[in-house]
């Protein structure tokens, strides 16, 4: 049988796409920072909550990995969605920081149960069909559907806030698409579940050995650095543009017919996020065309990393001089840059890693991204409290750029000595 040259949009393709679409119907996402601030939670505490969510996901990876081995990938994913649903409800009923810590911890459990499982299911499906050569295109398309879901989610959320005049209820509305996705996952074929059951159980000592193996190879450290720096910067800072959007919404004179400030913020923030996610969705789709045209993947990854950080720094500068719309627009380009490079990163990591070490490299990459994002979330929240959001973006962006260039210089010198 001749291998297809383009992805086949059969029923599984649409179920995979539906998964990404529904997963990103988190109506609260565009308003999380705004809602928590309204509760009286400081930016430093918000950074702590975000860090807890990331770190819980990491530290529970091994026990939940064992659970995934027992349940299989499909039921593991379904269980993760149950945890998400519980966390959404818990956030809705939280009245203080301690209860929010519990809610975000449950959220983290959902993250770790979901982590990597769906990608593994898609890879198993492509292997089963002998379509593995289409993995970049496949991931680009499913990611585009996920980004489209984020866009639609923000638009719906904006109108929900406009209608209700409150942010709190959107946590309950977010339960609905997650229940639908729970049942969508249960329709996946049993054959795609086997990979999770056959997978060798990972222990803490095994992971430390894997980490040490990667750290001994300079090329692999460079690959992981290239893959994680921009994503961790965006992961730590992206939600903090919500106060920028809220400030911008309250300055618009043509919204004078809306008396309630929350309704103004809901409408404007929802529309702005819709625009952001439509752009990132498009970036994910065109990334497959970009990949075919670039001759050097490593240079592309490096240049986009630096450009993404520069956009973040520029967004901070624009915010500082009160050009809020320009600041939001420029920060959107960080989203777009990250979305453009993510599908290409999958191929880059696979190409730059020895075949027998690919699983190990991906595992270490996930670990570094999780821990680095958690650390930066706390640092960024602290900086926002003691400086402001604009200066925090500038300082974090410059620090990461400096870190990246020093790391690159170090490895160049080591290579020259070798």
Beta strands, then each sheet from edge to edge (+ up, - down):
end
